[in-house]
Amino acid sequence: MGKETEYGTKLRLLRVMMAILERPNGYTKRELAERYNTSLDTIKKDIEALRNAGFDVVHDSKYRYHFEKNDPHRKLKELLHFTEEDQLLLEEAIDRFMPKFKRAEQLKQKLRSLYDYKKLGISYLRKTYLDKIDSIDKAKDEKKRIWLIGYHSSNSGSVSDRLVEPFHSDPSADMLHAYEIRKKNSLNSDEVESRKLTHYRISRLKKVELTEEPWEYETHHVVYATDPFRIVENKQVLVHLKIRVGAYNELIERFPLAKRCIDDLGDGTYDFYGMVNHKFYGLTNFILGNYHSKIEIIEPESLVIHLRETVKNMGFWEEK
């Protein structure tokens, strides 16, 4: 098996796994085969490989797949990542048994850069990220509160610790849905100052600390939809765009979730068709930032009106 084939196989296997993690009971084998442009037999082998690696992959009555246990992220972390001690031992073994081989240094370099997830396009497979997800999953299963340590908030422009009840996470969208409890005066105070439903970017927090405090506000735990621009809001509108290659590249590089809403029409033209927050956050910046590219708005008319008003308020629009 050649290097490119081997790399492609590993990449597809990881993406099949993450697809099942992101949408439990969302795909049949045939749908996975179509999604990743491969054969049904190949997907069967991928699922068997996951089972051989210790993952309990099962299907529902409609043959849509999910992981049976609640700790697939923990298993994934154990499967993918070496400890520093593991890496040191492997490098020492290379130095000891392959001192005269030209490939020795190449092997050590490959070992150091083995998990280039930016290259893979699956950045949330980094160990530090999976550590956070593992702690969040544990807290959800046990219905316990957690501290989000060192959360960088764009809204307040501050870095702070947040006490929350985590009830839903979506690693692919980099999103945690939680109920925040703000206590008075200090961390040791039991008096509640405020509480609210909040959404957090997992990548913006330094680490997660588990507590023994049980949930108190489970009736307020409501999961809101996350759109391709990572805006959490249930009030959404259907947006239909036709874009060219340049705009397509910019869109999926800045907003990878948008790829779910895009179809390749051929001849360098792409169809974006998906639900977006009704205030068009994220989408507005994308369209205005790529005004030089061909972006055709099919619907809704409210998006066209919104863009005109936005440009007018920026001072670049003159009434005739």
C-alpha positions as CSV (number, residue, x, y, z in Angstrom):
1,M,0.0,0.0,0.0
2,G,1.5,3.4,-1.0
3,K,2.0,6.3,1.4
4,E,-0.8,8.4,-0.2
5,T,-3.2,5.4,-0.1
6,E,-2.3,4.6,3.5
7,Y,-2.8,8.3,4.5
8,G,-6.1,8.5,2.7
9,T,-7.4,5.3,4.4
10,K,-6.5,6.6,7.8
11,L,-8.1,10.0,7.1
12,R,-11.3,8.4,5.8
13,L,-11.5,6.1,8.8
14,L,-11.1,9.0,11.2
15,R,-13.8,11.0,9.3
16,V,-16.2,8.0,9.3
17,M,-15.7,7.8,13.1
18,M,-16.3,11.5,13.7
19,A,-19.4,11.4,11.4
20,I,-20.9,8.7,13.6
21,L,-19.9,10.6,16.8
22,E,-21.4,13.9,15.5
23,R,-24.7,12.3,14.3
24,P,-25.5,9.1,16.3
25,N,-28.0,7.0,14.3
26,G,-27.6,9.5,11.4
27,Y,-26.0,7.3,8.7
28,T,-26.3,3.9,7.2
29,K,-23.3,2.2,5.7
30,R,-24.6,3.1,2.2
31,E,-24.9,6.8,3.2
32,L,-21.4,6.8,4.6
33,A,-20.1,5.3,1.4
34,E,-21.8,8.0,-0.6
35,R,-20.6,10.7,1.8
36,Y,-17.0,9.7,1.4
37,N,-17.2,8.6,-2.2
38,T,-16.1,5.0,-1.6
39,S,-17.6,1.5,-1.9
40,L,-20.0,-0.2,0.5
41,D,-17.4,-2.9,1.2
42,T,-14.9,-0.3,2.2
43,I,-17.2,1.2,4.8
44,K,-18.0,-2.3,6.1
45,K,-14.2,-2.8,6.6
46,D,-13.9,0.6,8.3
47,I,-16.6,-0.2,10.8
48,E,-15.0,-3.6,11.4
49,A,-11.7,-1.8,12.0
50,L,-13.3,0.4,14.6
51,R,-14.7,-2.6,16.3
52,N,-11.3,-4.3,16.3
53,A,-9.9,-1.1,17.9
54,G,-12.3,-1.5,20.8
55,F,-15.2,0.7,19.8
56,D,-18.7,-0.7,20.2
57,V,-20.3,0.3,16.9
58,V,-23.9,-0.8,16.6
59,H,-26.9,0.2,14.6
60,D,-30.6,0.9,15.2
61,S,-33.6,-0.8,13.6
62,K,-33.0,1.2,10.4
63,Y,-29.3,0.2,10.2
64,R,-28.1,3.7,11.2
65,Y,-24.9,3.5,13.3
66,H,-23.9,4.8,16.7
67,F,-21.4,4.1,19.5
68,E,-22.9,1.9,22.2
69,K,-20.8,3.2,25.1
70,N,-20.6,6.8,26.3
71,D,-16.9,7.2,26.2
72,P,-15.8,7.1,22.5
73,H,-13.8,10.3,22.9
74,R,-11.8,8.7,25.7
75,K,-11.1,5.6,23.6
76,L,-10.2,7.8,20.7
77,K,-7.7,9.7,22.8
78,E,-6.1,6.5,24.1
79,L,-5.9,5.1,20.5
80,L,-4.5,8.1,18.8
81,H,-2.1,9.7,21.3
82,F,1.3,8.7,22.6
83,T,2.4,9.9,26.0
84,E,5.7,11.8,26.3
85,E,7.2,8.7,27.8
86,D,5.9,6.6,24.8
87,Q,7.5,9.0,22.4
88,L,10.8,9.1,24.2
89,L,11.0,5.3,24.3
90,L,10.3,5.1,20.6
91,E,13.0,7.7,19.8
92,E,15.5,5.9,22.0
93,A,14.7,2.6,20.2
94,I,15.3,4.3,16.8
95,D,18.6,5.7,18.0
96,R,19.7,2.4,19.5
97,F,18.7,0.0,16.7
98,M,18.9,2.2,13.6
99,P,22.0,4.5,14.3
100,K,23.4,4.1,10.7
101,F,20.1,4.2,8.8
102,K,19.4,7.4,6.9
103,R,15.7,7.1,7.6
104,A,16.2,7.2,11.4
105,E,16.0,11.0,11.6
106,Q,13.1,11.0,9.2
107,L,11.2,8.5,11.4
108,K,11.8,10.6,14.5
109,Q,10.6,13.7,12.7
110,K,7.5,11.8,11.5
111,L,6.9,10.6,15.1
112,R,7.0,14.2,16.4
113,S,4.6,15.4,13.7
114,L,2.4,12.4,13.7
115,Y,-0.8,14.2,14.7
116,D,-0.9,17.2,12.4
117,Y,-4.6,17.6,12.8
118,K,-4.6,21.0,11.0
119,K,-3.3,19.0,7.9
120,L,-6.0,16.4,8.5
121,G,-8.7,19.1,8.7
122,I,-10.0,17.6,12.0
123,S,-8.5,20.0,14.6
124,Y,-10.7,18.8,17.4
125,L,-8.8,15.5,17.6
126,R,-5.9,17.2,19.4
127,K,-5.3,15.6,22.8
128,T,-5.9,18.8,24.8
129,Y,-9.2,19.2,23.0
130,L,-10.2,15.6,23.7
131,D,-9.3,16.0,27.3
132,K,-11.9,18.8,27.6
133,I,-14.5,16.8,25.8
134,D,-13.8,13.8,28.0
135,S,-14.4,15.8,31.1
136,I,-17.5,17.4,29.7
137,D,-18.9,14.0,28.7
138,K,-18.2,12.6,32.2
139,A,-20.0,15.6,33.8
140,K,-23.0,15.2,31.5
141,D,-23.2,11.5,32.2
142,E,-23.1,12.0,36.0
143,K,-25.2,15.2,35.9
144,K,-22.5,17.3,37.7
145,R,-21.4,20.9,37.3
146,I,-18.0,21.8,35.9
147,W,-15.7,24.9,36.0
148,L,-14.7,26.3,32.6
149,I,-11.2,27.6,33.5
150,G,-9.8,30.6,31.6
151,Y,-12.7,31.1,29.2
152,H,-11.9,33.8,26.6
153,S,-15.1,35.7,25.9
154,S,-15.4,37.8,22.8
155,N,-18.6,39.5,24.1
156,S,-17.2,40.8,27.3
157,G,-13.6,41.0,26.2
158,S,-12.5,39.2,29.4
159,V,-10.9,35.9,30.6
160,S,-12.7,34.3,33.5
161,D,-13.8,31.1,35.1
162,R,-17.4,29.9,34.7
163,L,-19.4,27.5,36.8
164,V,-21.9,25.6,34.5
165,E,-24.1,22.6,34.1
166,P,-23.0,21.1,30.7
167,F,-25.8,19.3,28.9
168,H,-24.9,19.2,25.2
169,S,-21.6,19.4,23.3
170,D,-20.8,19.4,19.6
171,P,-17.0,19.0,19.0
172,S,-17.3,19.5,15.2
173,A,-19.1,22.8,15.8
174,D,-16.7,23.6,18.7
175,M,-19.8,24.3,20.8
176,L,-20.8,23.6,24.4
177,H,-24.4,24.2,25.5
178,A,-24.6,24.8,29.3
179,Y,-26.5,26.5,32.1
180,E,-24.3,29.1,33.8
181,I,-24.5,29.7,37.6
182,R,-22.9,32.9,38.8
183,K,-22.2,33.0,42.5
184,K,-21.7,36.1,44.7
185,N,-18.4,37.3,46.0
186,S,-16.1,34.3,45.7
187,L,-15.8,30.8,44.4
188,N,-16.7,29.4,47.9
189,S,-20.0,31.3,48.1
190,D,-23.2,29.3,47.8
191,E,-25.4,32.3,47.2
192,V,-26.4,32.6,43.5
193,E,-26.2,36.0,41.9
194,S,-27.5,35.0,38.4
195,R,-28.1,32.0,36.2
196,K,-28.7,31.8,32.4
197,L,-28.6,29.5,29.4
198,T,-25.2,30.1,27.6
199,H,-23.2,28.7,24.8
200,Y,-19.4,28.4,24.7
201,R,-16.7,27.8,22.1
202,I,-14.8,24.8,23.6
203,S,-11.5,26.0,22.0
204,R,-11.7,29.3,23.9
205,L,-11.4,27.7,27.4
206,K,-8.1,26.6,28.9
207,K,-9.3,23.5,30.7
208,V,-12.3,21.8,32.4
209,E,-12.4,21.1,36.2
210,L,-15.0,18.6,37.4
211,T,-16.9,19.2,40.6
212,E,-19.2,17.1,42.9
213,E,-22.0,19.6,42.7
214,P,-25.1,18.1,41.1
215,W,-27.3,19.8,38.5
216,E,-30.1,21.9,39.9
217,Y,-31.7,23.4,36.8
218,E,-32.1,20.5,34.4
219,T,-35.6,21.8,33.3
220,H,-33.8,24.8,31.8
221,H,-31.4,22.7,29.7
222,V,-32.6,23.5,26.2
223,V,-30.5,22.6,23.1
224,Y,-30.6,25.3,20.5
225,A,-29.6,24.9,16.8
226,T,-26.1,25.8,15.7
227,D,-25.8,27.2,12.2
228,P,-22.9,26.8,9.7
229,F,-21.4,30.1,11.1
230,R,-21.4,28.7,14.7
231,I,-24.3,31.0,15.8
232,V,-26.6,29.3,18.3
233,E,-30.2,30.3,17.7
234,N,-33.4,28.5,17.1
235,K,-34.9,31.3,15.0
236,Q,-33.3,30.5,11.6
237,V,-34.1,31.2,8.0
238,L,-33.4,29.2,4.8
239,V,-30.6,30.8,2.7
240,H,-29.8,29.8,-0.9
241,L,-26.7,31.1,-2.6
242,K,-24.7,30.2,-5.7
243,I,-21.0,30.9,-5.4
244,R,-17.8,30.4,-7.4
245,V,-14.6,28.7,-6.5
246,G,-12.9,31.7,-4.7
247,A,-15.9,32.3,-2.5
248,Y,-16.3,28.6,-1.9
249,N,-12.7,28.2,-0.7
250,E,-13.0,31.2,1.6
251,L,-16.3,29.9,3.1
252,I,-15.2,26.4,3.9
253,E,-11.8,27.5,5.2
254,R,-13.3,30.1,7.6
255,F,-16.5,28.1,8.4
256,P,-15.9,24.4,7.9
257,L,-19.4,23.5,9.0
258,A,-20.7,25.2,5.9
259,K,-19.5,22.3,3.9
260,R,-22.5,20.3,5.0
261,C,-24.8,22.8,3.1
262,I,-22.8,22.9,-0.1
263,D,-23.3,20.9,-3.3
264,D,-20.8,21.0,-6.3
265,L,-22.8,22.0,-9.4
266,G,-19.7,21.6,-11.7
267,D,-17.9,24.2,-13.8
268,G,-16.6,25.8,-10.7
269,T,-20.1,26.7,-9.3
270,Y,-21.4,25.7,-5.9
271,D,-24.8,25.7,-4.3
272,F,-25.1,26.8,-0.6
273,Y,-28.5,25.7,0.8
274,G,-29.0,25.8,4.5
275,M,-30.6,27.2,7.7
276,V,-28.8,30.4,9.0
277,N,-29.5,32.6,12.0
278,H,-32.2,35.2,11.2
279,K,-29.8,38.2,11.8
280,F,-27.3,36.7,9.3
281,Y,-24.3,37.0,11.7
282,G,-21.2,35.5,10.1
283,L,-22.9,35.3,6.7
284,T,-23.0,39.1,6.4
285,N,-19.2,39.3,6.9
286,F,-18.6,36.5,4.5
287,I,-20.6,38.1,1.6
288,L,-19.3,41.6,2.2
289,G,-15.7,40.4,2.6
290,N,-16.0,38.6,-0.7
291,Y,-17.8,41.2,-2.8
292,H,-15.3,40.8,-5.5
293,S,-16.3,37.1,-5.9
294,K,-19.5,36.1,-7.7
295,I,-22.1,35.4,-5.0
296,E,-25.6,35.2,-6.2
297,I,-28.4,35.4,-3.6
298,I,-31.3,33.2,-4.6
299,E,-33.2,33.6,-1.4
300,P,-34.4,35.1,0.9
301,E,-35.2,38.6,-0.1
302,S,-34.7,39.6,3.6
303,L,-31.0,38.9,3.2
304,V,-30.7,41.3,0.2
305,I,-32.5,44.0,2.2
306,H,-30.3,43.3,5.3
307,L,-27.1,43.7,3.2
308,R,-28.3,46.9,1.6
309,E,-29.1,48.4,5.1
310,T,-25.7,47.2,6.4
311,V,-23.8,48.8,3.6
312,K,-25.9,52.0,3.9
313,N,-25.1,52.2,7.7
314,M,-21.4,51.8,6.8
315,G,-21.6,55.0,4.8
316,F,-20.9,53.5,1.4
317,W,-24.4,53.7,0.1
318,E,-25.9,56.8,-1.4
319,E,-29.6,57.1,-2.2
320,K,-30.3,58.2,-5.8
